[in-house]
């Protein structure tokens, strides 16, 4: 593994996402202060519709990324050129199709909303969402090349620089004009400008991309790519149904206002998810390289470390959410934006179950194991959609989240690790589930302890909130440390942290003197 590259990617990603997180919260506060909850719900609904249209992408991205690992490792520029030409053509077509399909859905918007709000220029707003989504596909193939070549920090720099500037401009636009149209216009301009600049940066890093002479891809590579795409189409379908239909069902059967309320919780959880995802994304290319160059024993030992890290991060974050998510929403936006505790628990449970899949998914994607569980998303989607539609009628909003939980436990929970262990790591699977149960049991017990202690500061105010944060940071991490400090996974991570973080801090302090 190119550890230094992974660490650099991670540092840039964490810094960028942390800044983006802060800016997102300020921007959302400005949004709810200037515009109504219906606009918030509309924003969530249209984002969901465009996420469904991303099905057009058909899994081209992961399939092409996997195909690039080997030629990049072998410095086979001719094959990289051939793959990038195919990638360019594919994403140009995808962008055009998204624009056409998105626009064609405009006359049917009323079907997705239980009570259509009195918002002017509703269809124009939707078409602006469509335009922004379509633009994002153009030039994205060059961003993927940079990331696959373990230079994610470059893409991260551009992404969060534009994101920060965009949100600052949008806040100013909201307060000065109160125009949602101008708010969206800023977003479209930023998306286009970022894509252009990333494309130019890729041309500088890889001058061979400008060469006109490009060889035709060999049949074996083409066949492998299309096989992976066929498998990923179904994975993409499952991901869209699971991640994008909740807002549609809530909007259709509960109401657009509830989509707006949920979108605030989703913003918080998704913002943290994006921060954490940077950790796993930053090592994906290295894992792909590991699978090509290292032994199965080495790969398995690294997976154990990544899974342990996976547990620590998502276990800790789930405990924090259980304790402070509602108090945070109340302090941030106000009491009228709160959801009840039972709904919050289901949201956090789904966050944990999805999060605990990240180590498996990272290795599965990096090893190109798309084909073996290609039918899994079909069953996952059917279970999720049917249960959510049934339960929402009897239980309301919480029924939608229960449907998601059951679909995850009956499919992804066991199928994904089964595929990884059988076809990738080639080790017995039982120890993985024993470790999963251990990690989850510890998380539940520690969450109960942390929640009980935090209730000493039950009244919602800034002072009590700070005390709750201190409790959430201290108790789970201390208990985790006491339990796991002697394990080989913890020792490996501590050594890694010591070599690449603590030593850098020491060097900087010496230079400062």
C-alpha positions as CSV (number, residue, x, y, z in Angstrom):
1,X,0.0,0.0,0.0
2,X,1.2,3.5,-0.7
3,X,0.6,4.6,2.8
4,X,1.9,8.1,2.6
5,X,-0.4,8.8,-0.3
6,X,-3.4,7.4,1.6
7,X,-2.5,9.6,4.6
8,X,-2.1,12.7,2.5
9,X,-5.4,12.0,0.8
10,X,-7.0,11.5,4.2
11,X,-5.6,14.7,5.8
12,X,-6.8,16.8,2.9
13,X,-10.2,15.0,2.8
14,X,-10.8,15.4,6.6
15,X,-9.7,19.1,6.5
16,X,-11.8,19.9,3.5
17,X,-14.9,18.0,4.7
18,X,-14.6,19.6,8.2
19,X,-14.7,23.1,6.7
20,X,-17.5,22.0,4.4
21,X,-19.4,20.7,7.3
22,X,-19.2,24.0,9.2
23,X,-20.2,26.0,6.1
24,X,-23.1,23.6,5.4
25,X,-24.6,24.2,8.9
26,X,-24.3,28.0,8.5
27,X,-25.9,27.8,5.0
28,X,-28.8,25.7,6.2
29,X,-29.4,28.1,9.1
30,X,-29.6,30.9,6.6
31,X,-31.9,28.8,4.4
32,X,-34.5,28.2,7.1
33,X,-34.3,31.8,8.3
34,X,-35.0,33.2,4.8
35,X,-37.2,30.6,3.1
36,X,-40.1,28.5,4.3
37,X,-40.0,24.8,5.3
38,X,-41.7,24.0,2.0
39,X,-38.6,25.2,0.2
40,X,-36.5,22.9,2.4
41,X,-38.8,20.0,1.6
42,X,-38.7,20.9,-2.1
43,X,-34.9,21.0,-2.0
44,X,-34.8,17.5,-0.5
45,X,-37.4,16.1,-2.9
46,X,-35.8,17.4,-6.1
47,X,-32.4,16.1,-4.9
48,X,-34.0,12.7,-4.4
49,X,-35.5,12.7,-7.9
50,X,-32.1,13.5,-9.4
51,X,-30.5,10.8,-7.3
52,X,-32.9,8.3,-8.9
53,X,-32.0,9.7,-12.4
54,X,-28.4,8.8,-11.5
55,X,-29.4,5.3,-12.4
56,X,-28.5,6.3,-16.0
57,X,-24.8,6.2,-14.8
58,X,-25.3,2.4,-14.8
59,X,-22.2,1.8,-12.6
60,X,-19.8,3.0,-15.3
61,X,-17.7,4.9,-12.7
62,X,-16.7,2.0,-10.4
63,X,-16.2,-0.4,-13.3
64,X,-13.9,2.0,-15.1
65,X,-12.0,2.9,-11.9
66,X,-11.3,-0.7,-11.3
67,X,-10.0,-1.1,-14.8
68,X,-7.6,1.8,-14.3
69,X,-5.8,0.3,-11.2
70,X,-3.5,-2.1,-13.1
71,X,-2.4,0.1,-16.0
72,X,-1.7,3.0,-13.6
73,X,0.4,0.7,-11.4
74,X,2.3,-0.5,-14.4
75,X,2.5,3.0,-16.0
76,X,0.8,1.7,-19.1
77,X,-0.1,5.2,-20.5
78,X,-1.4,3.8,-23.8
79,X,-4.0,1.7,-22.1
80,X,-4.9,4.5,-19.7
81,X,-5.6,6.7,-22.8
82,X,-7.8,4.1,-24.3
83,X,-9.8,3.7,-21.1
84,X,-10.2,7.4,-20.6
85,X,-11.6,7.9,-24.2
86,X,-14.2,5.2,-23.5
87,X,-14.9,6.9,-20.1
88,X,-15.3,10.3,-21.8
89,X,-17.8,9.0,-24.3
90,X,-19.8,7.2,-21.7
91,X,-20.1,10.2,-19.4
92,X,-21.0,12.6,-22.2
93,X,-23.9,10.3,-23.1
94,X,-24.9,9.9,-19.5
95,X,-25.0,13.7,-19.0
96,X,-27.2,14.2,-22.0
97,X,-29.6,11.4,-21.1
98,X,-30.0,12.7,-17.5
99,X,-30.9,16.1,-18.9
100,X,-33.5,14.7,-21.3
101,X,-35.1,12.3,-18.8
102,X,-35.0,14.8,-16.0
103,X,-36.8,17.4,-18.1
104,X,-39.4,14.9,-19.3
105,X,-40.4,14.2,-15.6
106,X,-41.4,17.9,-15.1
107,X,-45.1,17.5,-15.9
108,X,-45.5,14.8,-13.3
109,X,-44.0,16.6,-10.3
110,X,-47.4,16.9,-8.6
111,X,-47.6,13.1,-8.3
112,X,-44.6,13.1,-5.9
113,X,-46.1,15.7,-3.5
114,X,-49.1,15.1,-1.2
115,X,-50.0,18.8,-0.9
116,X,-48.4,20.9,-3.6
117,X,-47.1,24.2,-2.0
118,X,-47.7,27.6,-3.4
119,X,-44.2,28.2,-4.6
120,X,-43.6,30.4,-7.7
121,X,-41.6,29.0,-10.6
122,X,-41.9,25.4,-9.3
123,X,-41.1,23.9,-12.7
124,X,-38.2,26.3,-13.4
125,X,-36.7,25.4,-10.0
126,X,-36.9,21.7,-10.9
127,X,-35.3,22.2,-14.3
128,X,-32.4,24.1,-12.7
129,X,-31.8,21.0,-10.5
130,X,-31.8,18.9,-13.6
131,X,-29.3,21.2,-15.3
132,X,-27.0,21.2,-12.4
133,X,-27.1,17.4,-12.2
134,X,-26.4,16.9,-15.9
135,X,-23.5,19.3,-15.9
136,X,-21.8,17.4,-13.1
137,X,-21.3,14.4,-15.4
138,X,-19.2,16.3,-18.0
139,X,-15.4,16.1,-17.4
140,X,-16.0,13.8,-14.3
141,X,-13.9,11.1,-16.0
142,X,-10.8,13.2,-15.5
143,X,-11.5,13.7,-11.8
144,X,-11.8,9.9,-11.5
145,X,-8.4,9.4,-13.1
146,X,-6.8,11.7,-10.5
147,X,-8.6,9.9,-7.6
148,X,-7.7,6.4,-9.0
149,X,-4.0,7.5,-9.2
150,X,-4.1,8.0,-5.4
151,X,-4.1,11.8,-5.8
152,X,-7.6,12.3,-4.3
153,X,-6.2,15.3,-2.3
154,X,-6.2,17.3,-5.5
155,X,-9.8,16.6,-6.3
156,X,-10.6,17.3,-2.6
157,X,-8.9,20.7,-2.7
158,X,-11.0,21.8,-5.7
159,X,-14.2,20.3,-4.3
160,X,-14.2,22.0,-1.0
161,X,-12.7,25.3,-2.2
162,X,-15.6,25.6,-4.6
163,X,-18.1,24.3,-2.0
164,X,-17.0,26.8,0.6
165,X,-17.0,29.8,-1.7
166,X,-20.4,28.7,-3.2
167,X,-22.1,28.5,0.2
168,X,-20.8,31.9,1.2
169,X,-22.1,33.4,-2.0
170,X,-25.4,31.6,-1.6
171,X,-25.9,32.9,1.9
172,X,-25.2,36.5,0.7
173,X,-27.7,36.0,-2.2
174,X,-30.4,34.6,0.2
175,X,-30.2,37.5,2.6
176,X,-29.9,40.2,-0.1
177,X,-32.5,38.9,-2.6
178,X,-34.5,36.1,-0.9
179,X,-34.5,34.4,-4.3
180,X,-34.3,30.6,-4.5
181,X,-33.8,31.0,-8.3
182,X,-30.5,33.0,-7.8
183,X,-29.5,30.6,-5.1
184,X,-29.7,27.7,-7.6
185,X,-28.0,29.8,-10.3
186,X,-24.9,30.1,-8.2
187,X,-24.8,26.4,-7.7
188,X,-24.9,25.7,-11.5
189,X,-22.1,28.2,-12.2
190,X,-20.0,26.7,-9.4
191,X,-20.5,23.1,-10.7
192,X,-19.5,24.1,-14.2
193,X,-16.5,26.1,-13.1
194,X,-15.2,23.3,-10.8
195,X,-15.4,20.7,-13.6
196,X,-13.5,22.9,-16.0
197,X,-10.7,23.6,-13.6
198,X,-10.4,19.9,-12.5
199,X,-10.2,19.0,-16.1
200,X,-7.4,21.4,-16.8
201,X,-5.5,20.2,-13.8
202,X,-5.8,16.6,-15.0
203,X,-4.4,17.7,-18.4
204,X,-1.3,19.1,-16.6
205,X,-0.8,16.0,-14.5
206,X,-1.3,13.6,-17.4
207,X,-0.2,15.4,-20.7
208,X,-0.8,12.2,-22.6
209,X,-4.5,12.8,-22.4
210,X,-4.1,15.5,-25.1
211,X,-2.6,13.1,-27.5
212,X,-4.7,12.3,-30.6
213,X,-3.3,8.8,-31.3
214,X,-5.3,6.4,-29.1
215,X,-5.3,2.6,-29.4
216,X,-8.4,0.6,-29.5
217,X,-9.1,-1.4,-26.3
218,X,-8.4,-5.1,-26.4
219,X,-11.4,-7.4,-26.3
220,X,-10.5,-8.9,-22.9
221,X,-10.5,-5.5,-21.2
222,X,-13.7,-4.4,-22.9
223,X,-15.4,-7.6,-22.0
224,X,-14.3,-7.3,-18.3
225,X,-15.6,-3.7,-18.1
226,X,-19.0,-4.5,-19.6
227,X,-19.3,-7.6,-17.3
228,X,-18.7,-5.4,-14.3
229,X,-21.1,-2.7,-15.6
230,X,-23.8,-5.4,-16.0
231,X,-23.3,-6.4,-12.4
232,X,-23.1,-2.8,-11.2
233,X,-26.4,-1.8,-12.9
234,X,-28.3,-3.9,-10.4
235,X,-26.1,-2.6,-7.5
236,X,-26.9,1.0,-8.6
237,X,-30.6,0.2,-8.8
238,X,-30.5,-1.2,-5.2
239,X,-28.6,1.8,-3.9
240,X,-31.0,4.3,-5.5
241,X,-34.1,2.5,-4.1
242,X,-32.6,2.3,-0.6
243,X,-31.1,5.8,-0.4
244,X,-33.4,7.8,-2.5
245,X,-37.0,6.6,-2.1
246,X,-37.4,7.5,1.6
247,X,-38.0,11.2,0.7
248,X,-40.4,10.2,-2.1
249,X,-42.5,8.0,0.2
250,X,-42.5,10.6,3.0
251,X,-43.4,13.4,0.5
252,X,-46.2,11.3,-1.1
253,X,-47.8,9.8,2.0
254,X,-46.8,12.0,5.0
255,X,-46.2,15.5,3.5
256,X,-43.5,17.8,2.0
257,X,-43.0,19.6,5.4
258,X,-41.9,16.3,6.9
259,X,-39.3,15.9,4.1
260,X,-38.0,19.3,5.1
261,X,-37.7,18.3,8.8
262,X,-36.0,15.0,7.9
263,X,-33.7,16.8,5.5
264,X,-32.1,18.7,8.5
265,X,-31.3,15.4,10.2
266,X,-30.1,14.0,6.9
267,X,-27.8,17.0,6.4
268,X,-26.2,16.4,9.8
269,X,-25.8,12.6,9.4
270,X,-24.8,12.8,5.7
271,X,-22.3,15.5,6.4
272,X,-20.6,13.2,9.0
273,X,-21.0,10.3,6.6
274,X,-19.1,12.3,4.0
275,X,-16.3,13.1,6.4
276,X,-16.0,9.4,7.3
277,X,-16.3,8.3,3.7
278,X,-13.2,10.3,3.0
279,X,-11.3,7.9,5.2
280,X,-12.4,4.8,3.2
281,X,-12.3,6.6,-0.2
282,X,-8.7,7.7,0.5
283,X,-7.6,4.1,0.9
284,X,-9.7,2.5,-1.9
285,X,-7.0,3.1,-4.6
286,X,-4.4,1.8,-2.2
287,X,-6.5,-1.3,-1.5
288,X,-6.8,-1.8,-5.2
289,X,-3.1,-1.6,-5.6
290,X,-2.7,-4.0,-2.6
291,X,-4.9,-6.6,-4.2
292,X,-2.7,-6.5,-7.3
293,X,0.7,-6.6,-5.6
294,X,0.4,-8.3,-2.2
295,X,-0.4,-11.7,-0.7
296,X,-3.8,-12.8,0.5
297,X,-2.5,-12.9,4.1
298,X,-1.3,-9.3,3.9
299,X,-4.6,-8.2,2.4
300,X,-6.6,-10.0,5.1
301,X,-4.6,-8.5,7.9
302,X,-5.1,-5.0,6.4
303,X,-8.9,-5.7,6.1
304,X,-9.0,-6.6,9.8
305,X,-7.4,-3.3,10.7
306,X,-9.8,-1.3,8.4
307,X,-12.8,-3.2,9.9
308,X,-11.7,-2.4,13.4
309,X,-11.3,1.3,12.4
310,X,-14.7,1.1,10.8
311,X,-16.3,-0.1,14.1
312,X,-14.5,2.5,16.2
313,X,-15.6,5.4,14.0
314,X,-19.2,4.3,13.4
315,X,-19.7,3.0,16.9
316,X,-18.5,6.2,18.4
317,X,-20.5,8.4,16.0
318,X,-23.7,6.4,16.6
319,X,-23.4,6.9,20.4
320,X,-22.8,10.7,19.8
321,X,-25.9,10.9,17.6
322,X,-28.1,9.1,20.1
323,X,-27.1,11.6,22.8
324,X,-26.9,14.9,21.1
325,X,-28.7,14.8,17.7
326,X,-32.0,16.3,18.9
327,X,-30.4,18.8,21.3
328,X,-28.2,20.0,18.4
329,X,-31.2,20.4,16.0
330,X,-33.0,22.3,18.7
331,X,-30.1,24.7,19.4
332,X,-29.3,25.1,15.7
333,X,-32.7,25.6,14.1
334,X,-35.3,25.6,16.9
335,X,-37.7,23.3,18.7
336,X,-40.3,23.3,15.8
337,X,-37.7,21.4,13.6
338,X,-37.5,18.4,16.0
339,X,-38.5,14.8,15.2
340,X,-39.5,12.5,18.1
341,X,-37.0,10.2,19.8
342,X,-38.2,7.0,18.3
343,X,-37.7,8.3,14.7
344,X,-34.2,9.5,15.7
345,X,-33.3,6.1,17.1
346,X,-34.3,4.5,13.8
347,X,-32.4,7.0,11.8
348,X,-29.2,6.4,13.9
349,X,-29.7,2.6,13.7
350,X,-29.7,2.8,9.9
351,X,-26.7,5.1,10.0
352,X,-24.8,2.4,12.1
353,X,-25.9,-0.5,9.9
354,X,-24.9,1.3,6.7
355,X,-21.7,2.5,8.3
356,X,-20.6,-0.9,9.4
357,X,-20.6,-2.0,5.8
358,X,-17.9,0.5,4.7
359,X,-14.8,-1.7,5.2
360,X,-16.4,-4.6,3.4
361,X,-17.6,-2.3,0.5
362,X,-14.2,-0.6,0.2
363,X,-12.4,-3.9,-0.2
364,X,-15.1,-5.4,-2.4
365,X,-15.0,-2.4,-4.8
366,X,-11.2,-2.3,-4.9
367,X,-11.1,-6.0,-5.7
368,X,-13.7,-5.6,-8.4
369,X,-16.1,-8.1,-6.8
370,X,-19.2,-6.7,-8.5
371,X,-20.5,-9.8,-10.2
372,X,-21.0,-12.2,-7.4
373,X,-23.7,-10.4,-5.5
374,X,-25.4,-8.8,-8.5
375,X,-28.8,-10.1,-7.5
376,X,-28.6,-8.8,-3.9
377,X,-29.8,-5.3,-4.7
378,X,-33.0,-6.6,-6.4
379,X,-34.1,-8.4,-3.2
380,X,-32.9,-5.5,-1.1
381,X,-34.9,-3.0,-3.2
382,X,-38.1,-5.1,-3.2
383,X,-38.0,-5.7,0.6
384,X,-37.3,-2.1,1.3
385,X,-39.9,-0.6,-1.0
386,X,-42.7,-3.0,-0.1
387,X,-42.2,-2.8,3.6
388,X,-41.8,1.0,3.6
389,X,-45.0,1.5,1.5
390,X,-46.9,-0.9,3.9
391,X,-45.5,0.4,7.2
392,X,-45.8,4.1,6.3
393,X,-49.6,3.7,6.2
394,X,-49.8,2.2,9.7
395,X,-46.8,3.8,11.5
396,X,-46.2,7.0,9.5
397,X,-42.7,8.3,9.0
398,X,-41.0,5.8,11.3
399,X,-42.4,2.9,9.2
400,X,-40.2,4.1,6.2
401,X,-37.0,3.8,8.3
402,X,-38.1,0.4,9.8
403,X,-38.4,-0.9,6.2
404,X,-34.9,0.2,5.4
405,X,-33.6,-1.5,8.6
406,X,-35.2,-4.8,7.7
407,X,-34.1,-4.8,4.1
408,X,-30.5,-4.2,5.2
409,X,-30.4,-7.0,7.8
410,X,-32.0,-9.5,5.4
411,X,-29.6,-8.8,2.5
412,X,-26.5,-6.6,2.7
413,X,-25.7,-7.6,6.3
414,X,-24.6,-11.1,5.3
415,X,-24.3,-11.2,1.5
416,X,-21.6,-8.5,1.1
417,X,-19.2,-10.1,3.6
418,X,-19.9,-13.5,2.2
419,X,-18.9,-12.4,-1.2
420,X,-15.7,-10.6,0.0
421,X,-14.6,-13.5,2.1
422,X,-15.3,-16.2,-0.4
423,X,-14.1,-14.6,-3.6
424,X,-11.7,-11.9,-2.4
425,X,-10.1,-12.6,0.9
426,X,-10.7,-16.4,0.6
427,X,-10.9,-16.9,4.4
428,X,-13.7,-18.5,6.6
429,X,-16.5,-16.0,7.3
430,X,-17.6,-17.0,10.8
431,X,-14.8,-15.0,12.6
432,X,-16.1,-11.9,10.8
433,X,-19.6,-12.2,12.2
434,X,-18.3,-13.0,15.7
435,X,-16.3,-9.8,15.6
436,X,-19.3,-7.9,14.2
437,X,-21.5,-9.1,17.1
438,X,-18.8,-8.2,19.6
439,X,-18.4,-4.7,18.2
440,X,-22.1,-4.1,18.1
441,X,-22.7,-5.4,21.6
442,X,-20.0,-3.1,23.0
443,X,-21.5,-0.2,21.1
444,X,-25.0,-0.8,22.5
445,X,-23.7,-1.1,26.1
446,X,-21.5,1.9,25.9
447,X,-24.3,4.0,24.3
448,X,-26.5,3.1,27.3
449,X,-23.8,4.1,29.8
450,X,-23.2,7.4,27.9
451,X,-26.9,8.2,27.5
452,X,-27.6,7.7,31.2
453,X,-24.7,9.9,32.3
454,X,-25.6,12.6,29.8
455,X,-29.1,12.8,31.2
456,X,-27.7,14.6,34.2
457,X,-27.6,17.6,31.8
458,X,-31.1,17.0,30.3
459,X,-32.3,20.6,29.8
460,X,-31.4,21.9,26.3
461,X,-29.1,24.9,26.5
462,X,-25.6,25.7,25.3
463,X,-23.9,24.8,28.6
464,X,-25.5,21.4,28.9
465,X,-24.9,20.7,25.3
466,X,-21.1,21.3,25.8
467,X,-21.1,19.0,28.8
468,X,-22.9,16.3,26.7
469,X,-20.3,16.7,23.9
470,X,-17.5,16.2,26.5
471,X,-19.2,13.1,27.9
472,X,-19.8,11.7,24.4
473,X,-16.1,12.2,23.4
474,X,-14.7,10.9,26.7
475,X,-16.7,7.9,27.8
476,X,-17.0,5.9,24.5
477,X,-13.3,6.4,23.5
478,X,-12.0,5.6,27.0
479,X,-14.0,2.4,27.2
480,X,-13.0,1.4,23.6
481,X,-9.4,2.1,24.5
482,X,-9.6,0.0,27.7
483,X,-11.1,-2.9,25.8
484,X,-9.0,-2.9,22.6
485,X,-5.6,-1.4,23.4
486,X,-3.9,-4.8,23.4
487,X,-5.3,-6.0,20.1
488,X,-3.0,-6.2,17.0
489,X,-5.5,-4.0,15.0
490,X,-5.2,-1.2,17.6
491,X,-1.4,-1.5,17.8
492,X,-1.2,-1.3,14.0
493,X,-3.3,1.9,13.9
494,X,-1.4,3.5,16.7
495,X,1.9,2.8,15.0
496,X,0.5,4.3,11.8
497,X,-0.7,7.3,13.6
498,X,2.6,7.7,15.5
499,X,4.7,7.5,12.3
500,X,2.6,9.8,10.1
501,X,0.9,12.2,12.4
502,X,2.7,12.5,15.8
503,X,6.1,12.6,14.1
504,X,4.9,15.4,11.7
505,X,3.7,17.4,14.7
506,X,7.0,17.0,16.5
507,X,8.9,18.1,13.3
508,X,6.7,21.2,13.0
509,X,7.2,22.1,16.7
510,X,11.0,21.8,16.2
511,X,10.9,24.0,13.1
512,X,8.7,26.5,15.0
513,X,11.4,26.8,17.6
